[in-house]
Amino acid sequence: MEVAQQMRAMAVPLQGSAVAMGFFDGVHKGHQAVIQTAVEAARRQGLAPALFTFRLPPESRIKGPRLLPTEEKHRRVAAMGVQHYMAPAFEEFRSLTPEQFVDDLLVGCFRAKVLCCGENFTFGRNKAGNVEVLEQLCAQRGLTLQVVPMQMFEGRPVSSTRIRYALLHGDVPAANAMLGAPYQIDFPVQRGKGLGHTLGFPTLNQVYPAGFQTPEEGVYITRTLVDGTWYPSATGFGRRPTVSEEGAAATCETFIPGFDGQLYGQRPVVEFYAFLEPSRKFAHLDDLTACVMNAAEKARKYFDAAPLR
């Protein structure tokens, strides 16, 4: 997949492209519907499947905290068949008028013939463009526009906002259903204090970078991918109230029963499946150990009932 981090002419064949447009954070089911529409239109009409999105600085609140690392976003989009992917910084194109957005960016950079978006899509300076404006611009330029209806979950539209809310409240099944895949992280493993190893449950310590959505603080059933193998695991996200000082930063610690390797600096994938209980302070370290072991046993039983692929 060709990836561009700034506005430029893409290596699209002369016949042109079908372009999916949106922020696509999470590449959730609604996003997947838009992308698949573009890929299928490209296949039918002999065009190149393409995607336009954009990047925001970590501190930005325009779209809310991020749901996926960039590399995983690329992987999922490429797996759907996209061949040309552009993600400039928001500042690079935010001042374009709706006409410039279509002419200079979509037609100029992508040779766009077909445009695909969700029904709530906005674009251009100060969100001056919407689907109705886009319909007019496409009609004037001989472009085809395909507007994809919102995907629904439990009677309401799927959205990144709903997914963030579900994660914040520990509703992992709802988040996963809307994502169309398990919620996951793959942040680098960092060195911790080694207390888990001393207590008999060594953990992988991963820290959420600035700008990423975090889940509810608590204990989760997870599975972890290490060297191509998935392992049942138990993950605690929080400020470790039993062993840390008040005000400590939240960390994500994963215990993989039976695994004894060193993964410092590596990026194992941790997928979340179920919330077990909120974080709490234990009176004794033995109680903390028992909690972790109990969570690990629940993870084992969970995946015994639903075997790992």
C-alpha positions as semicolon CSV with decimal commas, in nm:
position;residue;x (nm);y (nm);z (nm)
1;M;0,000;0,000;0,000
2;E;0,135;0,342;-0,098
3;V;0,131;0,570;0,207
4;A;0,171;0,949;0,189
5;Q;0,205;1,168;0,497
6;Q;0,144;1,493;0,305
7;M;-0,066;1,617;0,014
8;R;0,097;1,507;-0,311
9;A;0,017;1,332;-0,634
10;M;-0,035;0,964;-0,561
11;A;0,088;0,689;-0,793
12;V;-0,264;0,622;-0,916
13;P;-0,307;0,477;-1,269
14;L;-0,447;0,699;-1,543
15;Q;-0,793;0,547;-1,518
16;G;-0,823;0,703;-1,173
17;S;-0,940;0,594;-0,829
18;A;-1,230;0,539;-0,595
19;V;-1,156;0,727;-0,272
20;A;-1,292;0,654;0,076
21;M;-1,292;0,970;0,290
22;G;-1,300;1,010;0,667
23;F;-1,092;1,014;0,983
24;F;-1,132;0,637;1,031
25;D;-1,006;0,628;1,390
26;G;-1,057;0,272;1,507
27;V;-1,152;0,154;1,157
28;H;-1,481;0,049;1,318
29;K;-1,777;-0,109;1,141
30;G;-1,904;0,222;1,006
31;H;-1,560;0,303;0,867
32;Q;-1,529;-0,047;0,724
33;A;-1,856;0,003;0,532
34;V;-1,723;0,321;0,369
35;I;-1,386;0,166;0,284
36;Q;-1,544;-0,150;0,146
37;T;-1,777;0,057;-0,071
38;A;-1,476;0,231;-0,227
39;V;-1,287;-0,096;-0,275
40;E;-1,588;-0,260;-0,443
41;A;-1,651;0,043;-0,666
42;A;-1,287;0,036;-0,772
43;R;-1,310;-0,333;-0,856
44;R;-1,627;-0,290;-1,063
45;Q;-1,499;0,009;-1,260
46;G;-1,133;-0,080;-1,301
47;L;-1,013;0,196;-1,068
48;A;-0,753;0,204;-0,792
49;P;-0,894;0,172;-0,436
50;A;-0,774;0,469;-0,230
51;L;-0,831;0,637;0,103
52;F;-0,798;0,992;0,231
53;T;-0,769;1,062;0,603
54;F;-0,562;1,297;0,817
55;R;-0,340;1,321;1,124
56;L;-0,393;1,523;1,440
57;P;-0,140;1,615;1,711
58;P;-0,169;1,406;2,032
59;E;-0,311;1,697;2,231
60;S;-0,589;1,766;1,980
61;R;-0,948;1,718;2,095
62;I;-1,104;1,767;1,751
63;K;-1,180;1,396;1,717
64;G;-1,121;1,272;2,073
65;P;-0,849;1,035;2,197
66;R;-0,711;0,784;1,946
67;L;-0,835;0,426;1,937
68;L;-0,566;0,265;1,721
69;P;-0,192;0,306;1,671
70;T;-0,109;0,434;1,323
71;E;0,066;0,112;1,219
72;E;-0,239;-0,099;1,306
73;K;-0,467;0,146;1,123
74;H;-0,249;0,100;0,813
75;R;-0,257;-0,278;0,849
76;R;-0,635;-0,296;0,874
77;V;-0,692;-0,059;0,584
78;A;-0,444;-0,245;0,361
79;A;-0,609;-0,577;0,453
80;M;-0,938;-0,441;0,316
81;G;-0,778;-0,381;-0,024
82;V;-0,680;-0,013;-0,019
83;Q;-0,378;0,051;-0,241
84;H;-0,323;0,429;-0,200
85;Y;-0,344;0,593;0,143
86;M;-0,296;0,963;0,218
87;A;-0,288;1,107;0,571
88;P;-0,157;1,465;0,578
89;A;-0,151;1,673;0,894
90;F;-0,485;1,850;0,948
91;E;-0,315;2,188;0,929
92;E;-0,199;2,116;0,575
93;F;-0,547;2,118;0,423
94;R;-0,782;2,271;0,681
95;S;-0,799;2,606;0,496
96;L;-0,916;2,454;0,165
97;T;-1,260;2,555;0,047
98;P;-1,498;2,270;-0,044
99;E;-1,421;2,334;-0,411
100;Q;-1,045;2,322;-0,350
101;F;-1,085;2,007;-0,141
102;V;-1,247;1,829;-0,436
103;D;-1,041;1,981;-0,718
104;D;-0,695;2,010;-0,569
105;L;-0,692;1,724;-0,324
106;L;-0,925;1,451;-0,448
107;V;-0,906;1,502;-0,823
108;G;-0,559;1,658;-0,828
109;C;-0,386;1,406;-0,599
110;F;-0,594;1,091;-0,651
111;R;-0,739;1,128;-1,005
112;A;-1,065;1,057;-0,822
113;K;-1,358;0,928;-1,025
114;V;-1,566;0,788;-0,737
115;L;-1,595;0,936;-0,388
116;C;-1,728;0,741;-0,087
117;C;-1,818;0,881;0,253
118;G;-2,053;0,842;0,546
119;E;-2,376;1,039;0,564
120;N;-2,236;1,266;0,835
121;F;-1,920;1,358;0,639
122;T;-1,803;1,721;0,655
123;F;-1,508;1,884;0,479
124;G;-1,355;2,214;0,377
125;R;-1,271;2,527;0,572
126;N;-1,484;2,558;0,888
127;K;-1,676;2,243;0,784
128;A;-1,837;2,441;0,503
129;G;-1,896;2,123;0,306
130;N;-2,136;1,839;0,383
131;V;-2,292;1,558;0,183
132;E;-2,537;1,791;0,008
133;V;-2,255;2,026;-0,098
134;L;-2,046;1,728;-0,209
135;E;-2,334;1,599;-0,422
136;Q;-2,347;1,932;-0,607
137;L;-1,972;1,947;-0,658
138;C;-1,958;1,590;-0,786
139;A;-2,248;1,648;-1,027
140;Q;-2,073;1,956;-1,168
141;R;-1,749;1,762;-1,223
142;G;-1,884;1,432;-1,349
143;L;-1,778;1,243;-1,037
144;T;-1,976;0,962;-0,878
145;L;-2,062;0,998;-0,509
146;Q;-2,162;0,703;-0,294
147;V;-2,295;0,797;0,050
148;V;-2,286;0,503;0,291
149;P;-2,559;0,481;0,559
150;M;-2,455;0,472;0,924
151;Q;-2,399;0,122;1,061
152;M;-2,616;0,045;1,363
153;F;-2,550;-0,125;1,697
154;E;-2,828;-0,174;1,951
155;G;-3,050;0,068;1,763
156;R;-2,803;0,357;1,741
157;P;-2,528;0,453;1,493
158;V;-2,183;0,310;1,544
159;S;-1,933;0,586;1,621
160;S;-1,588;0,635;1,769
161;T;-1,753;0,839;2,046
162;R;-1,969;0,543;2,147
163;I;-1,668;0,312;2,140
164;R;-1,470;0,547;2,367
165;Y;-1,766;0,565;2,606
166;A;-1,794;0,185;2,615
167;L;-1,422;0,150;2,694
168;L;-1,439;0,413;2,967
169;H;-1,721;0,219;3,132
170;G;-1,569;-0,127;3,096
171;D;-1,818;-0,245;2,833
172;V;-1,562;-0,432;2,625
173;P;-1,814;-0,652;2,440
174;A;-1,995;-0,342;2,311
175;A;-1,669;-0,176;2,208
176;N;-1,555;-0,490;2,029
177;A;-1,890;-0,533;1,854
178;M;-1,872;-0,179;1,716
179;L;-1,505;-0,209;1,625
180;G;-1,569;-0,534;1,445
181;A;-1,256;-0,673;1,614
182;P;-1,122;-0,693;1,972
183;Y;-0,998;-0,367;2,119
184;Q;-0,619;-0,392;2,137
185;I;-0,297;-0,218;2,231
186;D;0,061;-0,285;2,120
187;F;0,267;-0,029;2,310
188;P;0,635;-0,106;2,381
189;V;0,705;-0,311;2,694
190;Q;0,884;-0,103;2,958
191;R;1,078;-0,201;3,266
192;G;0,880;-0,183;3,587
193;K;0,974;-0,230;3,951
194;G;0,978;-0,609;3,918
195;L;0,730;-0,652;4,203
196;G;0,509;-0,886;4,000
197;H;0,801;-1,119;3,942
198;T;0,876;-1,120;4,315
199;L;0,513;-1,205;4,393
200;G;0,499;-1,484;4,136
201;F;0,321;-1,312;3,849
202;P;0,569;-1,128;3,621
203;T;0,389;-0,876;3,403
204;L;0,438;-0,695;3,075
205;N;0,429;-0,323;3,151
206;Q;0,287;-0,102;2,877
207;V;0,215;0,270;2,907
208;Y;-0,050;0,450;2,705
209;P;0,106;0,736;2,505
210;A;-0,049;1,083;2,524
211;G;-0,358;1,118;2,312
212;F;-0,480;0,756;2,333
213;Q;-0,814;0,647;2,473
214;T;-0,777;0,446;2,793
215;P;-1,023;0,186;2,926
216;E;-1,187;0,187;3,268
217;E;-0,935;0,119;3,542
218;G;-0,964;-0,241;3,648
219;V;-0,889;-0,604;3,565
220;Y;-0,960;-0,760;3,226
221;I;-0,962;-1,093;3,049
222;T;-0,721;-1,053;2,759
223;R;-0,511;-1,254;2,522
224;T;-0,156;-1,163;2,420
225;L;0,033;-1,229;2,099
226;V;0,400;-1,318;2,152
227;D;0,621;-1,446;1,868
228;G;0,322;-1,551;1,661
229;T;0,142;-1,736;1,944
230;W;-0,168;-1,619;2,133
231;Y;-0,176;-1,676;2,510
232;P;-0,468;-1,630;2,754
233;S;-0,377;-1,347;2,989
234;A;-0,503;-1,118;3,263
235;T;-0,450;-0,743;3,234
236;G;-0,473;-0,474;3,498
237;F;-0,502;-0,112;3,390
238;G;-0,475;0,153;3,657
239;R;-0,260;0,327;3,915
240;R;-0,177;0,016;4,121
241;P;-0,323;0,151;4,447
242;T;-0,185;-0,140;4,652
243;V;0,181;-0,078;4,569
244;S;0,205;0,278;4,427
245;E;0,191;0,621;4,582
246;E;-0,121;0,833;4,545
247;G;-0,121;1,018;4,214
248;A;0,091;0,761;4,030
249;A;0,048;0,736;3,654
250;A;-0,176;0,462;3,519
251;T;-0,005;0,164;3,359
252;C;-0,122;-0,146;3,178
253;E;0,021;-0,469;3,320
254;T;-0,042;-0,809;3,165
255;F;0,023;-1,146;3,327
256;I;0,066;-1,442;3,092
257;P;0,056;-1,765;3,294
258;G;0,342;-1,996;3,203
259;F;0,531;-1,738;2,997
260;D;0,876;-1,646;3,124
261;G;1,042;-1,456;2,839
262;Q;1,185;-1,104;2,831
263;L;0,998;-0,867;2,600
264;Y;1,144;-0,527;2,695
265;G;1,123;-0,289;2,400
266;Q;0,903;-0,526;2,201
267;R;0,541;-0,456;2,110
268;P;0,324;-0,759;2,193
269;V;-0,041;-0,723;2,099
270;V;-0,286;-0,737;2,391
271;E;-0,654;-0,787;2,298
272;F;-0,929;-0,710;2,552
273;Y;-1,235;-0,935;2,588
274;A;-1,409;-0,881;2,924
275;F;-1,400;-0,652;3,227
276;L;-1,374;-0,845;3,555
277;E;-1,359;-0,588;3,835
278;P;-1,251;-0,230;3,909
279;S;-0,913;-0,141;4,055
280;R;-0,897;-0,156;4,435
281;K;-0,643;-0,134;4,712
282;F;-0,568;-0,461;4,889
283;A;-0,472;-0,477;5,254
284;H;-0,213;-0,748;5,188
285;L;0,005;-0,842;4,892
286;D;-0,121;-1,199;4,919
287;D;-0,468;-1,067;4,835
288;L;-0,328;-0,891;4,528
289;T;-0,160;-1,213;4,416
290;A;-0,483;-1,407;4,464
291;C;-0,673;-1,151;4,255
292;V;-0,426;-1,178;3,968
293;M;-0,423;-1,557;3,976
294;N;-0,802;-1,567;3,985
295;A;-0,819;-1,337;3,683
296;A;-0,569;-1,556;3,497
297;E;-0,777;-1,866;3,570
298;K;-1,091;-1,690;3,442
299;A;-0,901;-1,600;3,125
300;R;-0,799;-1,963;3,078
301;K;-1,157;-2,082;3,116
302;Y;-1,285;-1,805;2,887
303;F;-1,061;-1,915;2,602
304;D;-1,116;-2,283;2,673
305;A;-1,480;-2,213;2,591
306;A;-1,383;-2,000;2,289
307;P;-1,054;-2,145;2,162
308;L;-0,780;-1,914;2,040
309;R;-0,744;-1,897;1,666
